[in-house]
Amino acid sequence: MPKISVEVPAELLTDLDRHVGEDGKFVNRSEAIRASIRKTLDTLDEIDARHDRLDDESE
C-alpha cells in the first residue's frame, strides 16, 4: 500500500484522536483517515450522479 504524507492542523488531529483507540471508532489514525477519504469520495460520487456528472461524460 503506498504511503503519503500530509500536514494536518493541530485542531483536526486533536479531534481525530478523540475517535481513535480502545474507546474510539477506529483502531488507529490511518484507519480513520482512510474511512474519511472513502466517505468523502462516496459523497462526491453521489453529488455527481445527482447532477448527471458521471465519469463517462468527462472523457
C-alpha positions as CSV (number, residue, x, y, z in Angstrom):
1,M,0.0,0.0,0.0
2,P,1.5,3.4,-0.9
3,K,2.3,5.8,1.9
4,I,1.5,9.5,1.7
5,S,2.5,12.4,4.0
6,V,0.1,15.2,4.8
7,E,0.2,18.2,7.1
8,V,-2.8,18.4,9.4
9,P,-3.8,21.3,11.6
10,A,-3.4,20.5,15.3
11,E,-7.1,21.1,16.0
12,L,-8.1,18.5,13.4
13,L,-5.6,16.0,14.7
14,T,-6.9,16.5,18.3
15,D,-10.5,15.9,17.1
16,L,-9.4,12.9,15.1
17,D,-7.6,11.4,18.1
18,R,-10.9,11.5,20.1
19,H,-12.2,8.9,17.7
20,V,-9.1,6.6,17.7
21,G,-8.2,4.0,20.3
22,E,-9.8,1.4,22.5
23,D,-12.8,3.7,23.2
24,G,-12.9,5.1,19.7
25,K,-14.5,4.1,16.5
26,F,-11.1,3.4,14.8
27,V,-8.1,1.3,15.7
28,N,-5.6,3.9,14.5
29,R,-5.3,7.2,12.7
30,S,-4.6,5.6,9.4
31,E,-7.9,3.7,9.5
32,A,-9.8,6.8,10.5
33,I,-8.2,8.8,7.6
34,R,-8.9,6.0,5.1
35,A,-12.6,5.8,6.2
36,S,-12.9,9.6,5.9
37,I,-11.5,9.6,2.4
38,R,-13.8,6.8,1.3
39,K,-16.8,8.5,2.8
40,T,-15.9,11.8,1.1
41,L,-15.4,10.2,-2.3
42,D,-18.7,8.3,-2.0
43,T,-20.4,11.6,-1.2
44,L,-18.8,13.3,-4.1
45,D,-19.9,10.4,-6.4
46,E,-23.5,10.8,-5.1
47,I,-23.4,14.5,-5.8
48,D,-22.0,14.0,-9.3
49,A,-24.7,11.4,-10.0
50,R,-27.4,13.8,-8.9
51,H,-26.0,16.4,-11.3
52,D,-25.5,14.0,-14.2
53,R,-21.8,14.4,-14.0
54,L,-20.7,10.8,-14.4
55,D,-17.3,9.5,-15.4
56,D,-18.3,8.8,-19.0
57,E,-19.1,12.5,-19.5
58,S,-15.6,13.6,-18.6
59,E,-13.9,11.6,-21.5
